[in-house]
Amino acid sequence: MKEPSLLDVSPEKAGQDLVGLVLTVVELLRQLMERQAIRRVDEGDLTDEQVERIGTTLMMLDQRMTELCDQHGLRREDLNLDLGPLGSLLPYG
């Protein structure tokens, strides 16, 4: 008979889980901002300068997310949440 696994409630595990949750929320917001920016660019209601700034900002945010994930030993795929019948929270992973 298989013994039930114990719940890991160590401070280190709780801290890592909290970092993962925070980064998941940040990644979700980053992706939403990216989609909004693409929509506005497609609609043509931004100047060339605004498009350039948005592109640069989104690239910097993406790079920073990669750095934060690396710093905390996470992959982007680790940030995705399974919402059961609704599917995944993020479009990848």
TAFEN-V782691 format. One record per residue. N is the residue number from 1. RES is the residue in one letter. OMEGA is omega as a letter, one per 20 degrees, with the letter a starting at -180 (none if undefined). Layout:
n->{N & N}
res->{RES & RES}
omega->{OMEGA & OMEGA}
//
This chain:
n->{1 & 2 & 3 & 4 & 5 & 6 & 7 & 8 & 9 & 10 & 11 & 12 & 13 & 14 & 15 & 16 & 17 & 18 & 19 & 20 & 21 & 22 & 23 & 24 & 25 & 26 & 27 & 28 & 29 & 30 & 31 & 32 & 33 & 34 & 35 & 36 & 37 & 38 & 39 & 40 & 41 & 42 & 43 & 44 & 45 & 46 & 47 & 48 & 49 & 50 & 51 & 52 & 53 & 54 & 55 & 56 & 57 & 58 & 59 & 60 & 61 & 62 & 63 & 64 & 65 & 66 & 67 & 68 & 69 & 70 & 71 & 72 & 73 & 74 & 75 & 76 & 77 & 78 & 79 & 80 & 81 & 82 & 83 & 84 & 85 & 86 & 87 & 88 & 89 & 90 & 91 & 92 & 93}
res->{M & K & E & P & S & L & L & D & V & S & P & E & K & A & G & Q & D & L & V & G & L & V & L & T & V & V & E & L & L & R & Q & L & M & E & R & Q & A & I & R & R & V & D & E & G & D & L & T & D & E & Q & V & E & R & I & G & T & T & L & M & M & L & D & Q & R & M & T & E & L & C & D & Q & H & G & L & R & R & E & D & L & N & L & D & L & G & P & L & G & S & L & L & P & Y & G}
omega->{a & r & r & r & r & r & r & a & a & r & r & a & r & r & r & r & r & r & r & r & r & r & r & r & r & r & r & r & r & r & r & r & r & r & r & r & r & r & a & r & r & r & r & a & r & r & r & r & r & r & r & r & r & r & r & r & a & r & r & r & r & r & a & r & r & r & a & r & r & a & a & r & a & r & r & a & r & a & a & r & r & a & r & a & r & a & a & r & a & a & r & r & none}
//
